[in-house]
Amino acid sequence: MRSRSASNQTGKKFEMDIRALWGSQLQAPSTTPTTQQTLDMPGLQQFRIPDLLADVPLSDSSNPHYREAAAESRAWINSFHIFSNRKHADFVQGLNELLCSHVYCYAGYEQFRTTCDFVNVLFVVDEISDEQSGKDASNTCFSFVEAMRNPDSDDDSVVAKITKDFRARFVRLAGPNNLRRFVKLCEDYTRCVIREAELREAGKVLSMQEYIPLRRNNSAVLLCLALIEYILGIDLPEDMYENPIFMKAYWAACDHVCWANDVYSYNVEQSKGHTGNNVVTVLMKDRNISLQETCDYIGDRCQQFMSDYLSARDELQATVGGDASRFIEAAGSWIIGNLEWSFESPRYFGHEHDEVKRTLTLTLRPSEVPEEVESDSDCE
């Protein structure tokens, strides 16, 4: 198991790289009060997030093409002038390309650049649809999925344009099975994003049984795992996705990423009133337990996901091997890389991400004032 000191050294190196790339744009506002501020604000609720890194015996790494490809991808997405001021700040501070550097650390330059473009496309779709009604989210998602299905469509929306650009890069190297599955996953993703918007509009929180399949798809983790085939230059047969050993590892990796993201992002989401699509809210309602009990339970479940992944990975290597094992091994980079990125990026924990990683303690954020529509935004 990788030591925490090695992790801290990696984090410091990335922080230097990040600031060299983006400079003063990364002066993120604090997402939690300082210790002194907390003492001066009685009644604030603190809670501890689970120590998920302690239960992940996998090695983290970074992609050597990060600096160059990240700058190119960011310049590309910025050329569409999509974001209002606050959304652009969220985009800069989210460091989507840094996530790719962790989770696709083994990718060659062209493949890595494509993954950066894709997570930026997802960020656009997610950020736009997060503020929309079910009907408007449906229109946004239709533009995305139709551009993936048909690059010759006459849709000239910004979502369609950026999606077509990504698709042109992806189809250059994707195998036919991989491409077919990817488009199908795009369709599943958009259906679930629309469903999420409808639930948000209705103020409804799903049961745990209903939430799991929705979250697996609207998180886009399955789409991101599908990029592994593209990166490795493999094209798994359809029946591999029916192999119980393969699928045990596949779902364990997916669920670990989803649940980790939910518990890490909960504090930010609850401050914006976006709690319905989060396993923390679902569990508190479904099991009638407190926030801290929920965080502890998520830690236990992620430990089980990790155990399932490791046992299935080893069994698959012993019985099947080949491209299937290469895929599942690479999926492990998503588990560890997602955790490390969460504490290097200010996206979830602001500029106190290092302190949160050390203490695992958060203070519930107050509700934010909704952003006004800005006249200089090109986002329709």
N, C-alpha and C positions, 0 to 999 in steps of 0.2 A: 504493500500500500504506500502511495506517495506521501511524503512527509508534508506537514503544514508549512515548514520553512521553505521547501521548494515551491509550494503554491504561492507563498508571499513574494518570493523572488520573481516568479512569473508575472504576478500581478503588478509589481513595481515596474518591470520592463514594459508591459503593455501600457501602463499609465503614461510612461515617457513617450511611447510611440503615439498614443492617442492625442496627447497634448501637442506633439509635434505636427500631427495631421490637422487638428481642428482648433488649436489655440484657445483663445478666450471664449469661444462659443461654449466651452465645457464648464463654465462657472455656474454650475447648477444650483438652484436654491435648495436649502435643506428640506428634506422630507420629514424629518423628525426633530423635535426640540433637542437642544443640547442638555447635558446633565443639569446645569444650573437653571436653564429655562424650565425644565421639568420640575425642579424643586420649587420654583416660583409659581407654578401653575397647578395647584392642588386639584385632585379629582380626575386628572388624566389617567386613562387606563393603559397600562403597559402589558405586553404579552411577549412570550418567547417563541420564536420559530424553531422548528426541529433542526438538529445538527445533521443534515442530510449528507454532507461531505464525509462525515465520520464512518458512514456505512457504505461508501462506494470505493471499493479497492481497484480503481481503474486509474490509468495515467492520463493526465491532461497534456496537451501540446498546443502549438500554434502553427498556423500556415505561413510558410516563408514568403508567400505572395501577398500577404495582408495589406501592407502599406500601399503598394501600387494599385492593386485591384480595388481596394476600398475607396481610394480617391477617385478612380475612374467611375465606379458605380454610383458614388454619391454625386459626382458632377452630372452624371446622366439623369438621375432622378430629380435633381434640383433644376435641371433645364426645363422641366415641365411646369414649374412655378405652381405647385399644387397647394402648399400649406399656408395657412394664416400664421401670424407671428408665434402664437403659443404652440401650435401644432408643429411648426418648424423647429422650435426649441425642443419639443418632445422627440422629434426625429433625430436631431443632432445628439441629444443626450442618451438616446436609446442604443446607439452604437450597434446597429444591426449587423454591420460587416464584421465587427469584433466577435459577435456570436458565431458567425460563419467560420472565422479563423479558428475558434475552439472546436466546433462540432464537425467541421470538414477540414481538419488539419492536414490530411493526407492528399488533398485535391491538387491537381496540376493547375497551372495558371488559368487556362481558358475555362476549365470546369469551376474553379473557385470564383472567378469573375461572374459566371452564370448564377452561382448560388447567391452571391451578394445581390445581384439584380433581382432574384426571385424573392428574397426576404424583404427587399425594399418594396416590391410590388405588393406583397402581403401586408406590409405596414400601411400602405396607402389604402388598400381595400378595407382593412380592419379599422383604421382611424376614421375613414369616411362613414362606414356603415355603423360604427359605434354611436354616432350622433343622429342616426336616421330612424324613421319609422319603418315598420315591416315593408310597406309598399316601396319607399324610396331605397331601402337596402336591397330589395329585390331588383330594382333597376340597376344599381351599382354592380351587384353580383352577376346579373345577366350580361353586362358588358364584359366582365372578366372572363366568364366561362365561354361565352360565344367567341371571344377573341382566341381562346385556347382551342376551341373546336374548329373555327373557320378563320384563318388569317386574312382571308379576302373579304371579310364582312365590311359593310360600309359604315360601321359605327366609328365616329370620329371623336368620341369622348376621350378624356385624358386617361381613364382606366383602360379603355380598349387600346389606346396607343402604346402605353407602357407594357401591357400584356403581350401585344404583338411583337414588340422588340425583344422581350424575354423569350417568347416562343421561338423566334428565329434562331436564337443562340442555342436553345435547348435541343431542337430537332436535328441539329448538325451531328450530334453524337449519341443521342438516345436511341436505344433499340426499339423495335416495333412493339414488343410486349410492354416495355417500360413506358413508352409513349401512350399506349392505349390505357394502361392502368392510371397513368398520371392525369389524363384528361377526365377519366371516370372519378378520380379522387377530387379533382377540381369541382366537378358537378356535386359530389357529396358535400364538399366544403361549403359551397355557396348555399345549398339547401339548408345546412345547419346554421350558417351565419344569418340567413333570413329568419329562420326559426328563433334564433337568439334575439333578434330585433323585435319580433312579435311578442316574445315572452317579456322583454324589457318594457315594451309599450303597455302590456297588460299588467305589469307588476307581479308576474307569476314566478315562483321558484319551483323547479322540478323536484321530484323525488330522486333519490340516489340511483335507483334503477333506470329512470328515464335520463338522468344527467350523463351517465358514463358514455353511452354511444354518441350523444350530442357533442360532448367535450372532445372526444377522440377526433372528431371530424372538424368542428369549428375552430379548434386550436391550430389546425394546419400542420400538426406534427406528422401525420401520415404522409402528407405531401412532401415534407422536408426529408422524411426517411426514404421516400421514393427517389429523391435526388441521389441517394447512395449508389443505385444501379448506374445512373448516368455517369457519376464520377469515376466509378471503378471500371466502366466499360463492360458491364455484364448485363445480361437480359434474362432474368430468371423465368422459367416456364410457369404457366398459370398454376399448375398443380402444386408448386412449392408453397403457394399461399393457402394450401389446404393441408400441408404437413403439420401435424399437431406440435411437434417439437419446435419447428421453425416459428410457428405462430405463438407459442408460449413465450419465446424470447422477444418476438416482435411486439406483442401486446404489453409485455412487462416494460420494455424500453419506452413505448409510447406513454403508458400510464405514469411512469416515473416522471417523465418530462412534464406531462400535464399537471399532475398533482403538485410538483415542485413549483411550477410557474404560478399556480393558483395561490399557494400559501405565501409565496414571496410577493406577489402582486396585490394581495388582499388589502393591505393598508392603503395603497394608492387608490384602488378601485372603490373602496368604501367611502373614501373622501369625495369621490366624484359621483357617488350614488349608483355605481355600476356593480352591484354585488351579486345580482341574480345568477350570472354565469361564472360562478366560482365555487369550487368544491367546499370551501370553508363555509359559505352561507348554506349550501345544500346540506352539509353534514350537521350543522348546528340546528337546522330546522328538522331534518329527518330523524336525528338521534336525540334531539332535545338536550344538547350539551352546550357548555360554555365555549367561548373563543379559545381559551387555553387548552381545555380538554380536546377541542377539535384539532388544534395544532399538534398536540401530543399524539393523537390518533393518526394524523397524516404521517407523522414520523414513523410510526409502526408500520403503516401500510407501505410506505416507500421502502422500508427495510425489507418487506416481503417481496415487493416488485424486484428489488435488487437480487434477492436470493433466487427468485424464479428465473431472472435473466441469466445469471451465472450458471445455474444448473442446466438450463436448456441450451445455452451456448456450448457448454462442454459436451453435452450429449449429442448435439448436432455435429460437432467436430468429429466425434468418435464414430458416428453412424452414417453421416451424409457427406460432410466435408465440402470441398470445392467452392463454387461461387456462393452457395447458400451460407456457408460458414464465414466467408469474407464479408458478406452483407451484414450478418449479425454481429460480427466483431466490430465493424464500422459503426453500427448502431450504438455500441457502447460509448463511442466518442460523443454522441448526443447526450447521454446521461451525465457524464462527468463534465463535458464542455458547457452544458446548460447551467450547471451549478456554479462553475467558476466564473462564467460570464455575468451571472446575476449579481455577483459581488464585485465585479470590476466596472460594470456599467452603472451610471447613476439612475438608470431607468426605474428601479424599484425602491432604492434606498437613498437617493440623492447623493450629496457629497459625503455623507457619513457611511458609505458602503463598507469601508474598511472596518469601522467601529462596529457596525452591525454584524459583520462576519466574525469579529472577535467575541462579541457579547451575546449575539443572537437575540437581542432585546429590541423591541420596537414600542413606540408610543403611538396610540391611535391618533391619526391626523384629523383635524377639524374638517368640516365640509367646505369644499371650494365653491367660489362664486362661478357660475357657468360663464363660459367665454361668449362675449358678444360677437355677432357676425362682423367681420372686418371688411372694409370696403376694398382693400388692396388684395384680397384673396382671390385666386383664380379657381378655387374649388367650388363647383356648382352644387 
